[in-house]
Structure formats: C-alpha cells, structure tokens
Amino acid sequence: MQAEWKMDTRIIHESQSPDPLTGAISQSVIPAVAYAFPDAETAASVVAGEAEGVYYGRYGNPTSRTLEKKIAALEGGEDALGVSSGMAAISIALLGFLKHGDHVLVTKDVYGGTYNFLTSLAPRFGIECDFVDCTDTAAMLQAIKPNTKAVYIETPSNPKLTILDIKQITQACKLHKLPVIVDNTFMSPCLQKPLELGADVVVHSATKYINGHGDVLAGFVVGSKDVIRFMRKRLMGDLGQNLNAWDSFLILRGMKTMALRVERHCSNAQTVAEFLEAHPSIERVYYPGLESHPQHKLALAQMKGMGGIVSFEVKGGLTEGKKLINSLKLAMISFSLGDPETLVQHPASMTHASIPQKERVQFGITDGLIRVSVGLEDVHDIIADFEQALAALFPYSEQNSISK
C-alpha cells in the first residue's frame, strides 16, 4: 500500500486488489471449510502459523483473512482476528490475558454486555474484576492488586460518552507491566487509533460503524502477531467463534463507504447535540463535541471526530424520557448503533438493564438517560422529529428551534 495514501483511500484499497485470476474488483466470497495442501510439510507449516494460509473454517477463511489484514492495517496493528460478534471480540480479548485467579480493572461506565460477561460468566472461571473511575489515573493505579493482569477501557464510553486519556493510562500501566485493552467501537479506525496511543489491544463491534448497514454481527481484535495467533488458535478456534465468509464480504463492501458515513454521522450528531443542549426541556447533553463536555479538550486532541452518538437527560426523568422516545416518528427504538437510520434507546431498561440500579447510578447511568445513534438522514428531519416529540411533552417558543 502506498505510504502517502490518506485514510479515506486506504479504507477502500488497503489489503485489496483485483483478483489475479479473474480481474474482479469486488471481493470474492470463499465459504470453504477445508483446504488442500501440496504436501504434508506445507500443511504442518500453515497449522503451526509458520506460513500464511488457512486450513480449517473454524480458524478462518480467505475472505475473512482479507478483512482481518485490512482492519489491522487501518488500526496500525500487526494482525487482527475477525470473530462472530462484538461480544466475542470482547470476551476473547479478556480471556487472552486472564485465567483462573486473575484480576482485571475495568472503566466504570462500560457497555452492559461487557459488564454482564465480567460479573456473571468470568467469575465461573475464577476471574475477578473491579470497576474504577479511569478518568482519575492515580485512583486507577491505586486499585491495582497483586493479581491484576490487565486493564480494560472503552472511550468514548457507552452510554455517557466519557473520554479517557488513552496515552496517559497506557503509560501508567506500562510501569506496572499491565496490558491495556481498548474498545474502539464508537470511534472506528477513522476517528481514533488506540494502538498509536500506546494500547496493546483494540476491540471492535464491527456490527456498528465498520459495517454500517445493520445486517452483520461481527467483531475484531487487533494487536501483536503473537497475541492474535494465540487468540485464534486457543480461543476463537476452540470456542467456535469464527467469522464466516459471507459476513466478511458484507463488511468489506460496507467499509468502502465508511469514511463518508462516519463523517456524516459526526456532522449530524454535532448539530443534533447543539439543538438538544439549547432546548429548555433537556436537562443535560453528553457529546464530546460540545464545549460543555468535561473532556472536550481531550477529545479534540485524541480523536479526529466526535462520533455519531449523543446521550441526554430529559426533564422529568424516566417517565418523560420514555414518553419522548415513544413519540418519535423518524427515529426508531432499537438496541444497536452506527446504522444509516437514527436509532434511539433507553439504556437503563435496554442495553444496560443487566447492571443493578444501584451500580447504574454509581456509573452515572440515570433512569432518564437516553442514547441516540444519529443516522445519515437529513439532519433537519432528525431535529424536526425530536422537536415535535419534545413539543408534545413540553410546549415552548419557536425561537428555541434551530430546525427552522
């Protein structure tokens, strides 16, 4: 790949070229399970990881391998592992560093699925965790135990969009020889490069912005060759969490527009966030692109864009929040994010329902919090939808509207 090519160009061309036999520009789909070798020595070399190649579908396939190389290059990693979902990527990344008797530090406002894995399934394997405020690096370091083996963060966090200083955290953890795993789902490789900031491993739910069309479940782990090789053989392969060829093809196709999509998601989200912050019926808006965000300056320094997620609290709390999202006509109530459509959800009863209420409050996830995945529609239509829903609950003067 030409070194001078920019990210938008690399997203389309990285690790992909016309098929040498047919000249096809579109990626071929190779769903084969088994693969033949010219001799036993070559087969053994591929199985051992000494030579490039695939040998059995549970450990990967050529279509997925093309995608893995693309993701690794875009994230700045040595290698990547494509798996069957974002949670598969998260669990594999954690199990890659943790075993019975180990402890992991986790940022306190973390995705509900990650919380559920660490509090329900991981303890069955003898793995302990503590949720800490990773905006305070000193407090995070004080929480390290003798058996702490890794630190897991996501930034921006889900759903409050807390921004963590990746470089500061990783530098501190290196002094304690602790690997740092970063969930980069909300940013995509377009907007943030955790590995370049010192992280050891990056995870993605590719279901979201990387694929971007709401029709694929997939995840990625990116890191060093040795780490990825271990996760491929001993975790993904043994647990059967592989990514299939068709889904890999869909992601490769969807990625060609990722730069354009992410840019539109960001610009729409910024406009929606500004509208909501100016609205008298909104208690508070969480979006790193707003100067009111507590880590706004850090976001500008660490990220190339502010992302497509906006969270906010409506006056009246839980009751009014649910009435609001039930009144929306364009935005859809849904669990996911990063789709072309604007999606809205209530974290306390949906994505973070597995977290007990007492702990949700400690994490800052109130019952009235609403998360919006701002889509690719015309932003005036998105704002008009929220405007009519808010007007039904809290009539106000048109001078507060920015959609006119």
N, C-alpha and C positions, 0 to 999 in steps of 0.2 A: 504494500500500500504506500502510495506516495506521501512522504512525511509532511509536505506542505498543504495537503488537503485539510480542509476545515471539518468540524464535526458534522455539519449537515450533509456534506459529501460523503464522509466516511460511513455514516449511518446507512446510506444506500449501497455503497460499493465495498465496504470492509469485508474481507474474507469471502467475497462472492465474485465470480466471473462467469462468463458464458460456458456452458457445458462443453468440454473439449471434444466430445463425440458428435453432438447434435448442433451445437451453437446456441442452444436455448438460453435465453437470458433469465427467464423465470426459474426459480429453484426446483430441482427435481424432488419428487417425493419417493423415498425408498423405504417401504414398510417391512422389508425382510427381517426375519427373526434370526436366521442362521446364515453364516458366511463361509465360503470355501477358501482354502489356502493352497498354494502350490506345493507345500511340503510341511512336515511336522515342525521343523525348526522355525519357520516363519510364524506358524500358529502359536507356538510357545512364546515367541518374542512379543507378539501382539498381546497375548494374555498377561504376560509379565509387565506390560507397559513400557517395554524397551523400544518398541516400534509403533508408529502411528497406525491406527486401524481399529475396526470393530469386529467382534467375534460372536456376540450373542445379544439379542434385542433388549434384555434386561439391563445391560450395561451401556446401552446407547445405540444409535444408528447413524448412518451418514448424513441424513438431513438434519438431525439434532446436532451432530458434530459441527456442521457448518454454522449453525446458530450459536453454539457454545463459543466457537472461536470469535465470532462477531461480538458477542457480549463481552468476552474477556478483553478484546482489543479496545472497545469503547469505554470500558471501565478502567483500563490501564492495568489489568491483572495478567498473570502468566497463563491462567487457564480458567475455565468455567464449567460448571455442571448444570445441565438442564434437567429439571425434575417435574413431577406431576402437578405441583401446586405451590403457592407461596408458603403454605404451612409446611410442606415437605422440605422446602429450602430452609426454612427457619429451624425445624427440628433436626435436620441433617447437620446444619452448621453448628448448632449447640452440641449435639451428640459427637461431633467431630473433635471436640475439645474436652468433653465432660464424661466421666464414668462414675461408678458407684463410689460414694464418699466425697465427691467433689462439690464445690460451691460456685455459684455464678452471681455476679452483680448485674442488675437489670435496671434500666431507666424506669422511673416510677410510672409515667403515663405511657404505657405501652399498649399495643394492639391487643384486643381481647382474646384472640386466638393464641397469641404468644403467652399471655398471662395464663390461659387455661392449660396449655401444654406444661408450663413450668410449675403450676400449682397442683395439677391433677395427675398427669402422666409421669413427669420427671421424678417425683418422689417415689414412685413404684420401682424406679431403678436406683434409688438411693442418692439422687441428685438434689441438692439444696439450692435455694435462691433467696436473695434479698432485693427488694425494690427500693432504690435510693434516688435522691434528687441529684441528677447528673449535671444540672446547671451549676452546682457547687462542687468543683473538682476536689477541694480539700475534704469535704464531707464524704464524697465518694471514696476517697482513699482511706478514710478512717473506717469505712465499712468492710475493708478487705480482711479476710480471715486467712489463717494458715492453709486452709484447703481451697481457697479461691483460685480457680483455674481459668476464668475468662470474664470479660465484661461485654454486655450486650446492650446496644443503644439503638434507638431509631430517631432520626432527625430529618425533617420536622416530625414531631410525634403525632400519634393518632389517638384522639381527635383534636387536641388543643393546640397543635402546631408549635410546640415548644422547640426552640432551636438550641442544639447542643454544640459546643465548640469541639469539633472532632480533633483538630490538631492538638489542642490543649489536653484533651482526655487521653489521646493515644500517646503523647509524650510522657504523661504521668504514668500511664500503665506500663510503658516500656521499662521504666525504672524498676517495676515490680515483676517484669517478665510475664505480663498478662496480655494475651491476645485480645484484640477488640473486634467485635462483630458489629457491623452497622447495617441496619435495614434502610435501604435507599429507595424504597418503593415509591414514596411520594414525589421524589425528585426525578427519577430516571437518570441514565447516564448523561442526558442533555444538560442537566442543571447542577449536578453535584458529583464530585469524584472523591469519595471517602478514602480510597487507596492512596491517592496522591497526597492526602492529608495525614497519612500515617496508619490508617486502619489495616487490619490483617485480612479481614474477610468482609465481603459485601453480599447481602442477600436482597433478592427482589421477588415480589409477587408480579410476575410478568403478565398475569391476568389483567393488570391495570394499564398503566401508560405505555409500557413497552409494546404490548399487542394493541391495546387501544380500541378494540371493537366489541368487547363484551361477549366474545364467542370462544374463548380458550381459557382453560385452567392450566397454569404453568408457573414455575418458579426457577430462580437461578441462584447459584452460589458461585462467587468469584474469589479467587485467591491464588496462592502459590501452586505450582505444579504438584508438589508433594502432598499438600493438604487436599487438593481436588482429587488426586489419584486415590488417596485413602478413602475419601467420602464416596467416590464412585464404586470402588470395589467392596468396601466393608459396610457401607451404609445404604446408599441408593440401590445397589445391586442386590444385596442380601435382604433388604426390606421391600424390594419390588416397587420403588417409587420413580421409575423411569418416565421420561417424557417421550410420547410417541411421535412418529414421523409426520403425521398429518397436522397435529397441533404445532409442531416446529415449523412446518411450511406456512401455516396461517400467521404465525408470529413474524417470520421473515418477510412475508408480504405486508403485514401491518406496520412493521418497523420502517418501511420506506417512506412513510408519511409522518413518522414520529416527531421529527424536528418541527414541522409545520403545525402538527396537532398540539404539541406541548406549548409552543409559542402562543397559540390561540387560547388554550386553556389558561395560561398565565395572564394574558391581557384581559380576558373576560372576568377572571377571578378578581383581579385588581379593581376593575370597575364595579363589580358586584359588592366587594368588600367596602369600597368607599360609599356606595349607596346605603348599605346597611348601617355603617358607622354614623352616617348623617341622619338616619331615621330616628325620630323621637321614641319609637316603641321598642327599639333594640337596646338592651342593657349593655352588651359588650360584644365586640367583634374580635376574633382571633385570626389574624392573617399577617404573615411576616412582611408583606409589602406595605403595611400601614406603619406610620411613624409611631403610633401608639403601642405597637407590639414591643414587649420588653426586650426582645433580642433582635430588633430591626437592624441595627448596625452590624451585628454579627452575620445576619442573613445576607446583607449586601456584600459582605466580604467573603463569605463561604459559598454562596450559591450564585448561579448565573441567571436565575429567575426565581420567582417566589412561589411557583406551583399553582395548581388548579383547585386546591381545597380551601374552603372558607368555613370556619365554625363561628357560631354566635349564640348568644343567650337572649331570648325574647322576654320582655317584661311579662310577669305573670307566672313564669316558671313552667312546670311540666304541663299543666292543663292547657295554657295558651300556646305552648310550643307544639303540642300535638294538634291543636286546632289549626295552627298555622300550616303545618305540612299537609294536613288533610284538605286544606283549602287551595293548595297549589294545583294548577291545571296543566302547565307545561312540564315542570319538574316532576320526576317520578320518585316515589318512595321505594328505595332499593338499598341493598347492603353494599354494593360494590362501589367502585370509583374509577375514574380515568376513561370512561366510555364517552362516545360522542354526545350522548344525552346528558342533560343535567339531572343528577341524582341527589336525593335528599334523604337523610335518615336521622333517627333519634338514638344516639349511642347508648344511653342508659338502658334502653329496652331492646336494643338490637345488637350492634357489633360488640358492645362491652357489657352485655347482660350477664355474662359469666362471672364478672367481678362483683363481689358483695358490695352493697350500697355504702357501707362504712368506708371501705377501701376506695371506692369510686370517688367519694367526697375528698378523701386524702389526696387522690391523684388529680383533683380539680375537675372531675367529670360530673357536673351537676345534672340534676334531673331535667333542667330546662335547656341543656345544651343541644344544639342542632348542628349537624355537619352537612355541608353542601359540596358535592363534587361538581364544579361548574363545567358545563359542557361546551360544545362547539357551536351552539345555536347563535343567532344574532343576539348580542348582549342586551339590546334594547328590549327584546322579547323576554329574556330571562328576568330582567329587572321589572318589567311590567307585570310579570307573573307574581313575583314577590310583593310588588306594590299592591296588587288587587287583593292578595291574601291578607296582607297587613291591614289594608283599609277595611276589610270585613271585620277585623278584630278591634282595630284602633283607628277610627276615622281621624284624618289630620289634613292640614292645609297642603294644597298642591305645591306651595313654594318649597317644600322639603323634597320634592321629587326631582331626580336628575334624569329621568327617562323621557321627559318632555323635550 
